[in-house]
């Protein structure tokens, strides 16, 4: 299941993953926050990095400005 839609918006799950990542959550905590299994969070993380909404350095996730905007839009739509 894609977390980035063709129109550039993100799914509600992707928004929750981004919000949790922005708070320093690990993959397990992100899964709990989004209500999905860890394997789905990992797939979402890869897709969000490819879309430029999230980065990873030294094992820490960092949400980009575009990622914050997308997460806010997803939260407002849901």
C-alpha distance (Angstrom), angle and dihedral (degrees) to the residues before:
residue distance angle dihedral
X1 . . .
X2 3.80 . .
X3 3.76 118.5 .
X4 3.81 95.2 -165.1
X5 3.79 112.9 61.5
X6 3.82 123.3 -144.1
X7 3.82 89.8 -106.0
X8 3.82 90.6 57.0
X9 3.79 96.8 -106.0
X10 3.79 118.8 123.1
X11 3.77 132.8 -129.4
X12 3.79 122.4 -103.6
X13 3.82 89.3 -108.5
X14 3.81 91.2 53.4
X15 3.80 89.6 49.9
X16 3.80 90.9 53.0
X17 3.80 90.9 47.4
X18 3.81 90.9 51.5
X19 3.81 92.7 47.8
X20 3.80 91.1 49.8
X21 3.82 91.6 46.4
X22 3.80 89.5 50.9
X23 3.81 88.1 57.0
X24 3.81 91.8 53.0
X25 3.80 97.1 -103.3
X26 3.78 121.4 162.3
X27 3.81 121.7 -129.7
X28 3.81 93.7 -89.7
X29 3.82 92.3 51.6
X30 3.81 90.0 46.2
X31 3.80 89.4 53.4
X32 3.78 91.1 50.5
X33 3.82 92.1 47.9
X34 3.80 92.0 48.7
X35 3.79 95.3 40.8
X36 3.79 94.0 -126.3
X37 3.83 136.4 110.2
X38 3.81 119.3 -86.1
X39 3.82 91.7 -112.6
X40 3.81 89.0 61.2
X41 3.81 91.3 49.6
X42 3.81 89.6 52.4
X43 3.80 90.7 52.0
X44 3.80 90.1 47.7
X45 3.80 91.5 49.6
X46 3.81 91.2 53.9
X47 3.79 91.3 49.0
X48 3.81 93.4 46.1
X49 3.81 90.8 51.3
X50 3.82 90.6 50.2
X51 3.81 89.4 50.7
X52 3.82 91.5 52.2
X53 3.81 93.4 -116.0
X54 3.80 95.9 113.3
X55 3.80 137.5 26.5
X56 3.77 133.9 -166.8
X57 3.78 127.4 -149.2
X58 3.79 128.0 167.3
X59 3.80 90.7 -7.2
X60 3.81 94.5 -56.1
X61 3.79 124.2 114.3
X62 3.80 119.8 -134.4
X63 3.78 123.3 -169.2
X64 3.79 113.8 -140.7
X65 3.80 123.5 -135.2
X66 3.80 88.1 -103.4
X67 3.80 88.8 51.5
X68 3.81 92.1 52.6
X69 3.79 90.5 50.1
X70 3.81 91.6 48.7
X71 3.81 91.8 48.0
X72 3.80 91.5 49.8
X73 3.79 90.4 50.0
X74 3.83 91.2 48.7
X75 3.81 90.9 49.2
X76 3.79 90.8 50.7
X77 3.81 92.3 49.6
X78 3.81 94.3 49.5
